[in-house]
Structure formats: structure tokens, C-alpha cells
Amino acid sequence: MSARVLIVEDEVALIDIFRRILARARDLTIDAATDGRAGLEKARKNAYDVIFSDLRMPEMDGLAMVHNLRSGDGPNTRTPVVVVTSFCDEGRTAARELGARYVAKPVRSQQVLQVLDELLSRSAREP
């Protein structure tokens, strides 16, 4: 079964790292955006199974992006979000506020793949 993932991250090198990590996981379609506003636009147009988002980005930060996503009526109002940041305390707090998972930078392959697998397995069990 193919899954669709959105990566919202302002550092292009990290998007590439995420792509390499996720390519090892399973059959995934991976989209990316380099700021929260572009991520929100993609998430309003396409349904995703998981969204990975940095917190601190230009144009619109990840927290505002997810708040807008949750309060809208698009296809991702309930999509699982993984907060990815090097600001540990801020990341944990934001994740709790959003009902999201948290992954610290620098990202570790094993942690990213484990979180992805757990979220995709959970969504496969939900009606």
C-alpha cells in the first residue's frame, strides 16, 4: 500500500536527508515545501498520510501552519503531524499542543522510520 508524506522544512539539505531516509521505508509518495505557507497550500490540495514539519520557518512557522490546517476543512484536518526541530523544549511543547509526535534534529533514520511506521500502522487500523 502506498502512502503520501509531506515534508515542510526550510533547509533544502534536510529535505534531501528526509527523502533518503523515507525512501528506505516503503512505497511512499513524498512532497516537500520550504515554508509553512507553501506547506499549507500543498496540504489544502492533497491528502497526506503523515506530515513532517519544522517549527521555525520563514513566511509561516510550522505551528501556525498546523493550526490553520486543523481549523480548515481540507483533506488533512486529522492527518498525523510530526514536529521536527532542534529546539527541544519548544518542540515538545508544540507537539503536545498539536497532539503531534516529536523528532529532534539532527534527525536519526531509525527514529524517523519508527515514528512513520507507527503512524501509518495506526491509520491503517482506523476506519
C-alpha positions in Angstrom: 0.0 0.0 0.0 1.4 3.4 -1.0 1.4 6.3 1.4 1.8 10.0 0.8 4.0 12.1 3.0 4.6 15.9 3.2 7.9 17.3 4.5 7.7 21.0 5.4 11.3 22.2 6.1 13.2 25.4 5.2 16.6 23.7 4.9 16.7 22.0 1.5 19.6 19.7 2.7 17.3 18.4 5.4 14.5 17.7 2.9 17.1 15.6 0.9 18.0 13.7 4.1 14.4 13.1 4.8 13.8 11.8 1.3 16.7 9.4 1.6 15.5 8.1 4.9 11.9 7.7 3.8 12.9 6.1 0.6 14.0 3.1 2.6 10.7 2.8 4.4 8.0 1.6 2.0 6.2 2.7 -1.1 5.9 6.4 -0.5 5.0 9.5 -2.5 7.0 12.3 -0.9 6.1 16.0 -1.4 8.1 18.9 0.1 7.6 22.6 0.9 10.2 25.0 2.1 8.0 27.1 4.4 4.7 26.8 6.3 2.7 28.8 3.8 3.7 26.6 0.9 3.2 23.5 3.1 -0.3 24.7 3.9 -1.1 25.2 0.2 0.0 21.7 -0.6 -1.9 20.3 2.4 -5.1 22.0 1.3 -4.9 20.4 -2.2 -3.6 16.9 -1.4 -4.4 14.3 1.2 -1.4 13.1 3.1 -0.9 10.1 5.5 1.7 11.9 7.6 3.1 15.4 7.7 6.6 16.1 9.0 7.1 19.8 9.8 9.8 22.0 11.1 8.7 24.7 13.6 10.8 27.7 12.8 10.5 28.7 9.1 10.1 31.9 7.1 6.7 33.0 5.8 4.7 30.9 8.2 6.1 28.8 11.0 5.1 25.1 11.5 2.9 25.8 14.5 0.8 28.3 12.6 0.6 26.0 9.6 -0.7 23.1 11.6 -3.2 25.4 13.4 -4.5 26.6 10.1 -4.6 23.0 8.8 -6.6 21.8 11.8 -9.1 24.6 11.7 -9.8 24.4 8.0 -11.9 21.9 6.1 -9.3 20.4 3.8 -8.3 16.8 3.5 -5.7 16.9 6.3 -7.6 18.2 9.3 -6.8 15.0 11.2 -3.6 13.9 9.5 -0.9 12.9 11.9 1.9 15.5 12.3 5.5 15.0 13.4 7.2 18.2 14.7 10.9 18.2 13.7 13.1 20.8 15.4 16.4 21.3 17.1 14.7 23.4 19.8 13.8 20.5 22.1 11.7 22.2 24.8 9.8 24.3 22.2 9.4 21.1 20.0 8.0 19.0 22.9 5.6 21.8 23.9 4.4 22.4 20.3 3.9 18.7 19.8 1.8 18.4 22.9 -0.3 21.4 21.9 -0.9 20.0 18.4 -1.4 16.4 19.5 1.6 15.6 17.4 4.7 13.4 17.6 8.2 15.0 18.1 11.5 14.2 16.4 14.7 16.1 17.4 17.2 17.4 15.0 19.6 16.2 13.9 17.2 13.5 12.7 18.1 9.9 13.1 17.0 7.4 10.5 15.8 4.8 13.0 13.6 7.3 14.9 12.1 8.8 11.7 11.2 5.4 10.3 9.8 4.1 13.6 7.5 7.1 14.0 6.4 6.8 10.4 5.7 3.1 10.7 3.7 3.7 14.0 1.6 6.4 12.4 0.9 4.6 9.2 0.1 1.4 11.1 -2.3 3.3 13.3 -4.0 5.0 10.4 -4.4 1.6 8.6 -6.3 0.3 11.7 -8.6 3.3 11.9 -11.8 3.3 9.9 
